[in-house]
C-alpha cells in the first residue's frame, strides 16, 4: 500500500469498529496490539460505542430494551479499566445521545473524548474529519430539521454534512474521515437493503482523505473511492476484522497495518454485580 508523508512525529493509532459497550474487549485488544506491534497512542472509534457511564445514560440509547444495557464503560470512567490509550469516538445510531448532546464535544470521562457531531480534530497529529450518526430522510433531507426524539438523535443533519466540509476546507487536507455508515456504491446489498449513502460518498470524494473508516454493518469490507482507501470495520467481537492500525514513522510516512492474528478475549477480571 502506498505511503504518504505527514509533518508530525511517530504515532500509532487503532481504529475500532462498533464497540457496543464491550470496553473490556476493546482494552484487551489494544493491549495485545501494543504487545505485538508497539505503543498505541490513541484509539479512534467509528460509532455505536455506547460509552454509557450509568443507567441514566443507557436509558437514552435508542434500542430494544433487551439490548439497552450499561456495559463496561463505568469501569473506564471509574479508573478500574484502562483502555490502554486515549479514546476519541464519534456517535452512531445507538448512543446515549441526550447525555452526549448535553455534554458536547470534549472530555467525556477519564481517558475518553467525544469528538462531536461533525467537524475536524487533530488526534496525535492526524487530521481527522468526522460525522456522527446515520441517514434519515426526515432529518438529513430537511434543512434546519429538528431532532425531536431519541431515535432522531442518531441521525445526521444536512447542516452537519456541510459543517464537515467547511472544517476540512479550513484545514487544507485530512488524513482520516470517520463516519458510522458506509459510503454508497462500494458494495451491492445487505440482504434486500442497499448499502451505503451517496452523500457520504460525495463527502469522501470532496475531502479526499487517505482513509475513510466506517462501521455500522458489523462486518468488514475494503474498497476505494478515487485515491481514498475505504475500510469498513466489523463489530470488535469479530477480532482483526473489527480493527485497523495506522502508523506514522519518524520520517512522516503513513501506512495501514494489516491485523491477521486473532486476539482471543481472556476471561473477565472486572467486578461483578
C-alpha positions in Angstrom: 0.0 0.0 0.0 1.3 3.5 -0.9 2.6 5.6 1.9 2.1 9.3 2.3 4.3 11.8 4.1 3.0 13.8 7.1 4.5 16.6 9.1 4.0 15.2 12.7 6.2 12.7 14.5 5.8 9.0 15.0 2.4 7.7 16.1 0.3 4.6 16.1 -3.5 4.7 16.1 -6.0 1.9 16.4 -9.4 2.4 14.7 -12.1 0.3 16.2 -15.4 -0.8 14.8 -18.7 -0.9 16.7 -17.9 -1.4 20.4 -21.5 -1.6 21.8 -20.3 -1.2 25.4 -17.7 -4.0 25.3 -14.8 -2.0 26.7 -13.1 -4.8 28.4 -12.7 -6.5 25.0 -11.5 -3.2 23.5 -8.9 -2.8 26.2 -7.8 -6.4 25.8 -7.3 -5.9 22.1 -5.4 -2.7 22.5 -3.1 -4.4 25.0 -2.5 -7.3 22.5 -1.7 -4.9 19.7 0.7 -3.0 22.0 2.4 -6.2 22.9 2.9 -7.4 19.3 3.4 -4.2 17.4 4.3 -1.4 19.9 2.9 1.5 21.9 -0.6 2.7 20.9 -1.0 6.5 21.1 -4.8 6.8 20.5 -7.9 4.8 19.8 -10.5 6.1 17.3 -14.0 4.6 17.3 -16.5 4.9 14.4 -19.7 5.0 16.4 -22.1 2.7 18.2 -19.6 2.9 21.1 -22.3 3.1 23.8 -20.0 4.7 26.4 -22.7 4.6 29.0 -21.5 5.9 32.3 -24.5 4.8 34.2 -28.2 3.7 34.0 -29.4 7.2 33.1 -27.0 7.2 30.1 -28.2 3.8 29.0 -31.9 4.8 29.1 -31.1 7.4 26.5 -29.9 4.8 23.9 -32.4 4.1 21.1 -32.5 0.3 21.1 -34.9 -2.5 22.1 -35.0 -2.9 25.8 -33.1 -6.3 25.7 -30.2 -4.5 24.0 -30.2 -1.4 26.2 -27.5 -2.0 28.9 -24.9 -0.1 30.7 -22.0 -2.2 29.5 -18.3 -2.0 30.7 -17.8 1.8 30.4 -18.5 2.6 34.1 -15.2 0.7 34.9 -13.4 3.0 32.4 -15.0 6.1 34.0 -14.1 4.9 37.5 -10.4 4.2 36.5 -10.8 0.4 37.1 -10.4 -0.5 33.4 -7.6 1.2 31.4 -8.3 1.1 27.7 -4.6 1.5 27.0 -4.7 4.7 25.1 -6.9 7.8 25.0 -10.2 7.0 23.2 -11.7 9.5 20.7 -15.1 8.5 19.4 -17.9 9.6 17.2 -21.5 8.6 17.6 -23.6 6.1 15.8 -27.4 5.5 15.9 -27.1 3.6 19.2 -25.6 6.1 21.7 -26.6 7.9 24.9 -27.4 10.9 22.7 -29.3 13.0 25.3 -26.2 12.9 27.5 -23.7 13.3 24.7 -25.6 16.3 23.3 -25.8 17.9 26.7 -22.0 17.5 27.3 -20.9 18.4 23.8 -17.5 17.7 22.2 -14.6 17.2 24.5 -13.8 15.1 27.6 -16.5 12.5 28.3 -14.7 10.8 31.2 -11.2 9.8 32.2 -9.3 8.9 29.1 -12.3 9.2 26.7 -13.3 12.1 24.4 -16.4 12.6 22.3 -15.2 14.2 19.0 -18.7 15.7 18.4 -21.4 15.7 15.8 -19.4 17.0 12.8 -16.0 18.7 12.2 -12.3 18.0 12.1 -10.0 17.3 15.0 -6.2 16.9 15.5 -5.6 13.5 17.1 -1.9 12.8 17.8 -1.0 14.8 14.6 -3.6 13.2 12.3 -6.2 15.4 10.9 -9.5 13.5 11.5 -12.7 14.6 9.8 -15.8 13.1 11.3 -19.6 12.9 11.1 -21.7 11.2 13.7 -25.0 9.3 13.2 -26.7 7.8 10.2 -29.0 9.0 7.4 -32.8 9.6 7.8 -34.9 11.3 5.1 -37.0 13.1 7.7 -33.8 14.6 9.3 -31.0 14.6 6.8 -33.0 15.8 3.8 -34.8 18.6 5.6 -32.7 21.8 6.0 -32.8 23.0 9.6 -34.6 19.8 10.7 -35.1 19.4 14.5 -34.3 16.1 16.2 -37.4 15.7 18.3 -37.0 12.3 19.9 -34.3 9.8 21.0 -34.5 8.0 17.7 -33.9 11.2 15.8 -30.8 11.9 17.8 -29.0 9.1 15.9 -29.4 10.9 12.5 -27.1 13.4 11.0 -28.4 16.7 9.5 -27.9 18.5 6.2 -26.1 21.2 8.1 -23.7 18.8 9.8 -22.6 17.4 6.4 -21.7 21.0 5.4 -20.1 21.6 8.7 -17.6 18.8 8.0 -16.9 20.3 4.6 -16.3 23.8 6.0 -14.0 22.5 8.8 -12.0 20.4 6.3 -11.6 23.3 3.9 -10.0 25.4 6.7 -7.5 22.6 7.4 -6.5 22.2 3.8 -6.3 18.3 3.9 -7.4 15.5 6.2 -5.9 12.1 6.9 -9.0 10.2 8.0 -12.7 10.5 7.5 -14.7 8.8 10.2 -18.4 8.0 9.6 -20.7 5.4 11.1 -22.5 4.4 8.0 -20.8 3.3 4.7 -20.5 5.4 1.6 -22.5 4.2 -1.4 -21.5 2.2 -4.4 -18.8 0.1 -2.8 -20.9 -3.0 -2.2 -24.2 -4.2 -3.6 -26.7 -5.0 -0.8 -27.0 -6.5 2.6 -29.9 -8.9 2.2 -32.5 -6.9 0.4 -31.2 -3.5 1.5 -28.8 -1.3 -0.5 -25.7 -0.5 1.5 -24.2 3.0 2.0 -25.1 6.6 1.4 -24.4 8.8 -1.6 -23.9 11.9 0.5 -21.1 10.1 2.4 -19.5 9.0 -0.9 -19.7 12.6 -2.1 -18.2 13.8 1.2 -15.3 11.4 0.8 -14.8 12.4 -2.9 -14.6 16.1 -1.9 -12.4 15.7 1.2 -10.1 13.0 -0.4 -8.8 11.6 2.9 -6.1 8.9 2.9 -8.6 6.6 4.6 -12.3 6.6 5.2 -13.2 4.4 8.2 -16.8 3.3 9.0 -18.7 0.6 10.8 -22.5 0.1 11.4 -22.9 -3.1 9.4 -20.9 -5.4 11.8 -18.8 -6.9 9.1 -15.6 -5.8 7.3 -15.1 -4.7 3.7 -12.5 -2.9 1.7 -12.9 -0.6 -1.3 -11.6 2.6 -2.8 -13.1 5.9 -3.8 -10.6 7.7 -6.0 -7.3 7.8 -4.0 -9.1 7.0 -0.7 -9.0 3.6 0.8 -12.4 2.8 2.4 -12.0 0.5 5.4 -15.4 -0.8 6.7 -14.9 -2.4 10.1 -16.8 -5.2 11.8 -18.0 -5.4 15.4 -15.0 -5.6 17.6 -16.1 -9.2 18.6 -15.0 -10.2 15.0 -11.3 -9.8 16.0 -8.9 -8.4 13.4 -11.9 -7.6 11.1 -13.1 -5.1 13.8 -9.9 -3.1 13.9 -7.3 -1.2 11.8 -4.0 0.2 12.8 -2.4 3.3 11.2 1.3 4.0 11.8 3.4 7.1 11.1 7.1 6.9 11.3 9.8 9.5 12.2 10.1 10.5 8.5 6.4 11.2 8.4 5.4 8.2 6.2 2.0 6.8 7.0 0.6 3.4 6.3 -2.1 0.9 7.3 -1.0 -2.2 9.3 -2.9 -5.4 8.5 -4.0 -7.3 11.6 -4.2 -11.0 10.9 -3.5 -12.7 14.3 -6.6 -13.5 16.3 -7.0 -11.6 19.6 -8.9 -14.0 21.8 -10.8 -12.5 24.7 -9.4 -13.5 28.1 -11.8 -14.3 31.0 -13.2 -11.2 32.7 -11.5 -9.9 35.7 -13.9 -7.0 36.3 -16.0 -6.8 39.4 -19.4 -8.4 39.1 -22.8 -7.3 40.4 
